[in-house]
Amino acid sequence: MPAALSKEQRQKRIQDIIAREAISTQAELVQRLREIGIQVTQATISRDINELRLVRVPVGKGRHRYALAQMTGHTNVEGELARLFQNFVHDIDRGENTLVIRTADGHATGVAMLLDRLRRDDIVGTIAGEDTIFVLARTVAEGEALMEELHELMLG
C-alpha cells in the first residue's frame, strides 16, 4: 500500500498533470489522480485548485482546461485584469460595501485571483465560485468607487 502523500506532494502532482494534460473539470482531475494511485475527493481537489490558484483557460470550440496563472509584477496584473474584465465579466452589482461580479462560466476564480493580487487597501477580500465573485470593500463609499472603476474596466 503506497504511503499517503502530503498536501504539498499532492499539489505538486496536480501541477505536473495540468502542465502535461488538458484537464477541464475537477472530476477529470480526481479520476487522473486515482489512475496514478492517489485517492482524493472532489472537495479536496476543489480546495487544491483554489490554493494553487489554477485558472480555466479557453482552448477553442467552447472548451477549457486548467492552467497555472502566470502573473508577475503589478503592471501585468492590472493589464491582465483589464483583459479579463473586457472578455469575461458580464455584470457588476453592489449592495452597500459588497460587490457581486458575474463572469463567464469558469472564469470567476481567475478574475478574483487578480483582484487579490492588486493588494488594495479598499478591498478586504474576495470569494469566487464558478461564475460569481463577491468582493468586500472596506466602506460603502469605497464600494461605490470600486464599482465605478471596475465597471469602466468591463466596458473597456
C-alpha positions as YAML, in Angstrom:
chain: A
units: angstrom
residues:
- id: 1
  name: MET
  ca: [0.00, 0.00, 0.00]
- id: 2
  name: PRO
  ca: [1.54, 3.35, -1.02]
- id: 3
  name: ALA
  ca: [2.32, 5.90, 1.65]
- id: 4
  name: ALA
  ca: [-0.05, 8.85, 1.89]
- id: 5
  name: LEU
  ca: [1.14, 11.98, 0.13]
- id: 6
  name: SER
  ca: [1.42, 15.28, 1.93]
- id: 7
  name: LYS
  ca: [-0.73, 18.13, 0.68]
- id: 8
  name: GLU
  ca: [2.34, 19.71, -0.91]
- id: 9
  name: GLN
  ca: [3.23, 16.47, -2.71]
- id: 10
  name: ARG
  ca: [-0.35, 16.04, -3.94]
- id: 11
  name: GLN
  ca: [-0.48, 19.64, -5.18]
- id: 12
  name: LYS
  ca: [2.85, 19.15, -6.98]
- id: 13
  name: ARG
  ca: [1.36, 16.12, -8.77]
- id: 14
  name: ILE
  ca: [-1.68, 18.22, -9.73]
- id: 15
  name: GLN
  ca: [0.60, 20.89, -11.18]
- id: 16
  name: ASP
  ca: [2.52, 18.24, -13.13]
- id: 17
  name: ILE
  ca: [-0.68, 16.73, -14.53]
- id: 18
  name: ILE
  ca: [-2.21, 20.01, -15.69]
- id: 19
  name: ALA
  ca: [1.10, 21.05, -17.23]
- id: 20
  name: ARG
  ca: [1.10, 17.89, -19.40]
- id: 21
  name: GLU
  ca: [-2.58, 17.16, -19.98]
- id: 22
  name: ALA
  ca: [-5.73, 19.05, -20.93]
- id: 23
  name: ILE
  ca: [-7.81, 18.63, -17.78]
- id: 24
  name: SER
  ca: [-11.07, 20.58, -17.99]
- id: 25
  name: THR
  ca: [-13.06, 19.51, -14.90]
- id: 26
  name: GLN
  ca: [-12.46, 18.67, -11.27]
- id: 27
  name: ALA
  ca: [-13.93, 15.21, -11.89]
- id: 28
  name: GLU
  ca: [-11.33, 14.58, -14.63]
- id: 29
  name: LEU
  ca: [-8.57, 15.61, -12.25]
- id: 30
  name: VAL
  ca: [-9.89, 13.32, -9.48]
- id: 31
  name: GLN
  ca: [-10.01, 10.43, -11.99]
- id: 32
  name: ARG
  ca: [-6.49, 11.12, -13.30]
- id: 33
  name: LEU
  ca: [-5.08, 11.21, -9.75]
- id: 34
  name: ARG
  ca: [-6.86, 7.94, -8.92]
- id: 35
  name: GLU
  ca: [-5.32, 6.37, -12.02]
- id: 36
  name: ILE
  ca: [-1.86, 7.08, -10.59]
- id: 37
  name: GLY
  ca: [-2.84, 5.76, -7.16]
- id: 38
  name: ILE
  ca: [-3.76, 8.97, -5.34]
- id: 39
  name: GLN
  ca: [-7.16, 8.70, -3.66]
- id: 40
  name: VAL
  ca: [-8.79, 12.12, -3.31]
- id: 41
  name: THR
  ca: [-12.28, 13.58, -3.08]
- id: 42
  name: GLN
  ca: [-13.64, 16.27, -5.33]
- id: 43
  name: ALA
  ca: [-13.87, 18.57, -2.28]
- id: 44
  name: THR
  ca: [-10.11, 18.16, -1.72]
- id: 45
  name: ILE
  ca: [-9.41, 18.89, -5.38]
- id: 46
  name: SER
  ca: [-11.62, 21.98, -5.22]
- id: 47
  name: ARG
  ca: [-9.57, 23.29, -2.27]
- id: 48
  name: ASP
  ca: [-6.31, 22.43, -4.06]
- id: 49
  name: ILE
  ca: [-7.43, 24.29, -7.19]
- id: 50
  name: ASN
  ca: [-8.18, 27.38, -5.12]
- id: 51
  name: GLU
  ca: [-4.91, 27.17, -3.16]
- id: 52
  name: LEU
  ca: [-2.86, 26.64, -6.32]
- id: 53
  name: ARG
  ca: [-4.82, 29.48, -7.97]
- id: 54
  name: LEU
  ca: [-5.46, 27.41, -11.06]
- id: 55
  name: VAL
  ca: [-7.48, 29.11, -13.75]
- id: 56
  name: ARG
  ca: [-9.55, 27.69, -16.59]
- id: 57
  name: VAL
  ca: [-8.28, 28.93, -19.92]
- id: 58
  name: PRO
  ca: [-10.07, 28.60, -23.26]
- id: 59
  name: VAL
  ca: [-8.62, 26.08, -25.71]
- id: 60
  name: GLY
  ca: [-11.11, 26.66, -28.54]
- id: 61
  name: LYS
  ca: [-14.52, 25.37, -29.60]
- id: 62
  name: GLY
  ca: [-16.02, 26.29, -26.22]
- id: 63
  name: ARG
  ca: [-13.61, 24.02, -24.33]
- id: 64
  name: HIS
  ca: [-11.40, 24.95, -21.38]
- id: 65
  name: ARG
  ca: [-8.52, 23.46, -19.43]
- id: 66
  name: TYR
  ca: [-6.93, 24.15, -16.07]
- id: 67
  name: ALA
  ca: [-3.64, 26.04, -16.07]
- id: 68
  name: LEU
  ca: [-1.36, 27.75, -13.61]
- id: 69
  name: ALA
  ca: [-1.87, 31.51, -13.53]
- id: 70
  name: GLN
  ca: [1.23, 33.14, -14.98]
- id: 71
  name: MET
  ca: [1.40, 36.58, -13.41]
- id: 72
  name: THR
  ca: [4.34, 38.66, -12.30]
- id: 73
  name: GLY
  ca: [4.53, 42.32, -11.41]
- id: 74
  name: HIS
  ca: [1.79, 44.80, -10.51]
- id: 75
  name: THR
  ca: [1.56, 46.29, -14.03]
- id: 76
  name: ASN
  ca: [0.93, 42.87, -15.58]
- id: 77
  name: VAL
  ca: [-1.81, 42.23, -13.02]
- id: 78
  name: GLU
  ca: [-3.63, 45.44, -13.95]
- id: 79
  name: GLY
  ca: [-3.33, 44.75, -17.68]
- id: 80
  name: GLU
  ca: [-4.46, 41.15, -17.34]
- id: 81
  name: LEU
  ca: [-7.34, 42.22, -15.08]
- id: 82
  name: ALA
  ca: [-8.50, 44.72, -17.73]
- id: 83
  name: ARG
  ca: [-8.32, 41.99, -20.39]
- id: 84
  name: LEU
  ca: [-10.30, 39.52, -18.28]
- id: 85
  name: PHE
  ca: [-12.93, 42.12, -17.38]
- id: 86
  name: GLN
  ca: [-13.44, 43.01, -21.05]
- id: 87
  name: ASN
  ca: [-13.62, 39.38, -22.18]
- id: 88
  name: PHE
  ca: [-15.30, 37.50, -19.34]
- id: 89
  name: VAL
  ca: [-17.14, 39.84, -16.94]
- id: 90
  name: HIS
  ca: [-20.83, 40.21, -17.79]
- id: 91
  name: ASP
  ca: [-22.25, 42.22, -14.89]
- id: 92
  name: ILE
  ca: [-21.30, 44.05, -11.70]
- id: 93
  name: ASP
  ca: [-23.78, 44.83, -8.95]
- id: 94
  name: ARG
  ca: [-23.39, 46.34, -5.50]
- id: 95
  name: GLY
  ca: [-25.18, 46.23, -2.17]
- id: 96
  name: GLU
  ca: [-23.64, 48.63, 0.36]
- id: 97
  name: ASN
  ca: [-19.94, 47.62, 0.51]
- id: 98
  name: THR
  ca: [-20.33, 44.23, -1.22]
- id: 99
  name: LEU
  ca: [-19.87, 43.89, -4.97]
- id: 100
  name: VAL
  ca: [-21.10, 40.92, -6.98]
- id: 101
  name: ILE
  ca: [-19.27, 40.29, -10.24]
- id: 102
  name: ARG
  ca: [-20.75, 37.82, -12.77]
- id: 103
  name: THR
  ca: [-18.35, 36.16, -15.20]
- id: 104
  name: ALA
  ca: [-18.48, 33.59, -17.95]
- id: 105
  name: ASP
  ca: [-18.50, 30.04, -16.58]
- id: 106
  name: GLY
  ca: [-15.15, 29.01, -15.15]
- id: 107
  name: HIS
  ca: [-13.59, 32.48, -15.02]
- id: 108
  name: ALA
  ca: [-14.53, 33.77, -11.56]
- id: 109
  name: THR
  ca: [-11.50, 32.26, -9.81]
- id: 110
  name: GLY
  ca: [-9.03, 33.79, -12.25]
- id: 111
  name: VAL
  ca: [-10.60, 37.25, -12.01]
- id: 112
  name: ALA
  ca: [-10.76, 37.05, -8.19]
- id: 113
  name: MET
  ca: [-7.12, 35.96, -8.04]
- id: 114
  name: LEU
  ca: [-6.08, 39.08, -9.94]
- id: 115
  name: LEU
  ca: [-8.21, 41.31, -7.74]
- id: 116
  name: ASP
  ca: [-6.48, 39.74, -4.71]
- id: 117
  name: ARG
  ca: [-3.05, 40.31, -6.26]
- id: 118
  name: LEU
  ca: [-3.71, 44.04, -6.52]
- id: 119
  name: ARG
  ca: [-3.38, 44.13, -2.71]
- id: 120
  name: ARG
  ca: [-5.57, 47.23, -2.48]
- id: 121
  name: ASP
  ca: [-6.49, 48.71, 0.89]
- id: 122
  name: ASP
  ca: [-10.08, 49.33, -0.24]
- id: 123
  name: ILE
  ca: [-10.64, 45.60, -0.94]
- id: 124
  name: VAL
  ca: [-10.96, 43.49, 2.21]
- id: 125
  name: GLY
  ca: [-11.15, 40.25, 0.22]
- id: 126
  name: THR
  ca: [-12.84, 38.19, -2.48]
- id: 127
  name: ILE
  ca: [-14.72, 34.89, -2.65]
- id: 128
  name: ALA
  ca: [-15.12, 33.19, -6.03]
- id: 129
  name: GLY
  ca: [-17.30, 30.40, -7.32]
- id: 130
  name: GLU
  ca: [-17.68, 29.13, -10.88]
- id: 131
  name: ASP
  ca: [-19.16, 32.32, -12.34]
- id: 132
  name: THR
  ca: [-19.68, 34.70, -9.41]
- id: 133
  name: ILE
  ca: [-17.31, 36.75, -7.25]
- id: 134
  name: PHE
  ca: [-18.13, 38.54, -4.00]
- id: 135
  name: VAL
  ca: [-15.82, 41.48, -3.37]
- id: 136
  name: LEU
  ca: [-15.95, 43.06, 0.08]
- id: 137
  name: ALA
  ca: [-14.96, 46.72, 0.06]
- id: 138
  name: ARG
  ca: [-13.84, 48.34, 3.30]
- id: 139
  name: THR
  ca: [-16.58, 51.01, 3.32]
- id: 140
  name: VAL
  ca: [-19.76, 51.82, 1.42]
- id: 141
  name: ALA
  ca: [-18.07, 54.80, -0.23]
- id: 142
  name: GLU
  ca: [-15.10, 52.68, -1.31]
- id: 143
  name: GLY
  ca: [-17.52, 50.04, -2.61]
- id: 144
  name: GLU
  ca: [-19.26, 52.64, -4.74]
- id: 145
  name: ALA
  ca: [-15.95, 53.97, -6.11]
- id: 146
  name: LEU
  ca: [-14.67, 50.43, -6.74]
- id: 147
  name: MET
  ca: [-17.83, 49.52, -8.63]
- id: 148
  name: GLU
  ca: [-17.42, 52.54, -10.90]
- id: 149
  name: GLU
  ca: [-13.77, 51.67, -11.55]
- id: 150
  name: LEU
  ca: [-14.49, 48.00, -12.29]
- id: 151
  name: HIS
  ca: [-17.46, 48.92, -14.48]
- id: 152
  name: GLU
  ca: [-15.13, 51.08, -16.58]
- id: 153
  name: LEU
  ca: [-12.72, 48.14, -16.87]
- id: 154
  name: MET
  ca: [-15.58, 45.92, -18.04]
- id: 155
  name: LEU
  ca: [-16.61, 48.41, -20.73]
- id: 156
  name: GLY
  ca: [-13.04, 48.96, -21.88]
...
